[in-house]
Each structure stands twice: as C-alpha cells, then as structure tokens.
Amino acid sequence: MIGGRGTMDELFEALTLIQTGKIKEFPVIVMGTAYSQSMMQAIFSVR
C-alpha cells in the first residue's frame, strides 16, 4: 500500500483538484500512520 514518489504525486494532484474545486466529493485515504504522520503534520498541521 505504501508507495513512493508516484503515490505522493497522485496524492498531491488529488488534493490540488479538491482545493481548486475542479472535483468534489473525492475520497482521500492515507494509510499507515507511521509512514504518513510527519507528512500530515507538515501539510495539514494535524497532530
């Protein structure tokens, strides 16, 4: 499930499309808290 640069690219592309309103009601699921927690903190200020 955990990927590399391609997975991150797809994640940021989906988030950009959501933020700009080009797509709506698009589920974003991030799995693996040990892997993604620091990224989530940096991007979303989630703790």
N, C-alpha and C positions, 0 to 999 in steps of 0.2 A: 504494500500500500504506500509506503513512504518512497517518494521518488527523488529526483534530482532537479536540475535546472529546468527541465521541460515542465515538470509538475509545478514548480514555482511560477514559471511563465504563464501557465494556464490559470493558476490561482489569481495572479495579479491582473490578467486580462479580464477575467470574470468580475473581479472587484471593480475595475475601471468601468466596465459596461454597466454595472449596477449603479455606481456613483454618478455616472453621466446620464442615467435614465434611459439608456438605449435598450436595456432589458429589465423586466420586472418579475418579481416572484421567482427568482432563480436561487435554488438551494446551494449554499456553500458549506461544505462539511470538511472540517480539518481533523484528521485522526492522529493520535499519538501525541499526547501532551508533552512527553519528554523531548520529542523532536521539535514540536512547533511552539512551545511555550515562549521561548525567547523571541521568536519572530512575532508572535501575537502581542507581546508586550511592546515591542518596538513599533509596530504598526498601529495597533488599536489601543494602546495604553491599558490593556487588560491584565489583571493580576490574578 
